Amino acid sequence: MDKSSSEPISVSILDREYQFACKAEERKALKEAAIFLDERMRSIKGAGRLMTLERIAVMTALNLSDELLKLQKNETYRQEKVDGRIRMLADKLDDALEG
């Protein structure tokens, strides 16, 4: 079977089954993502208030979006710090080689 062809896969999120077409090499990642999403949605659902599935999904998406944006900002900051440090070390090396 061609690894690049899509195969149907079923995942369960909040006790509902969803079917997706997925390449064989992506199946494991999709299952892990579905488990992670299911856990996050159950956590929001378990917070006590009765909410529709749509509201739970939107709240989960907003929480995950916020986390992703924070991670991206932290990664940008970290990369800028690393780049600055590399430039400083390169300048010191240039000075040492010239001196």
FIRO-277315 format. One record per residue (C-alpha): x negated, y negated, z negated; residue in one letter. Coordinates in steps of 0.001 Angstrom, whole numbers, plus 500000, padded with zeros to 6 digits. Each point is the difference from the previous one (the first is absolute). Layout:
XYZA ...
***
This chain:
500000500000500000M 498763496499500841D 499089498211496741K 501112496659501431S 503585501148500627S 502644498995497495S 501831502548497894E 503053499446497829P 499367499776496285I 502511499653497194S 499310498056496811V 502196499414496971S 500352496516498509I 502461499483497141L 501551503384500759D 500707499086503621R 498358501767502888E 498398497972502777Y 498648501402503263Q 497039498453501790F 497966500872503057A 496418500321498848C 496708501135501505K 498616503099498337A 496928498164498701E 502232497368498350E 502357502391498196R 498062500107496726K 499764496194499787A 503719499621500758L 500919502505497289K 497754498223497488E 501513496632500941A 503517501398499607A 499186501407496554I 498473496675498953F 503028498076501304L 502414502410498323D 498213499525496660E 500045496206500314R 503675499932500998M 500917502340497124R 498164497696497608S 502065497019501165I 503195502042499972K 499194501167496473G 499642496431498755A 503630500247498922G 502101497807502230R 502181501641502586L 498745499041503423M 500775501059503519T 497428501994501916L 499422496977502225E 499253497748497015R 497647502595498489I 498196500247503350A 499689496211500325V 498755499609496419M 497446502766500583T 498888498411503280A 499584496612498301L 497963501521497171N 497778501908502432L 499599496902502201S 498921497968496981D 497456502652499024E 498676500191503572L 499592496219500245L 498147499917496668K 497689502796501152L 499322498201503287Q 499166496760498159K 497708501864497608N 498288501752502923E 499491496679501815T 498537498452496840Y 497754503023499430R 498809499959503621Q 499231496271499822E 497960500589496825K 498096502878501618V 499380497990503187D 498750497056497913G 497663502262498058R 498658501540503224I 499378496527501474R 498187498933496820M 497806503115500020L 499279499573503720A 498975496376499365D 497705501101497160K 498489502659502230L 499450497454502791D 498369497595497519D 497749502756498675A 498958501069503502L 499335496406501068E 498133499066496808G 
***
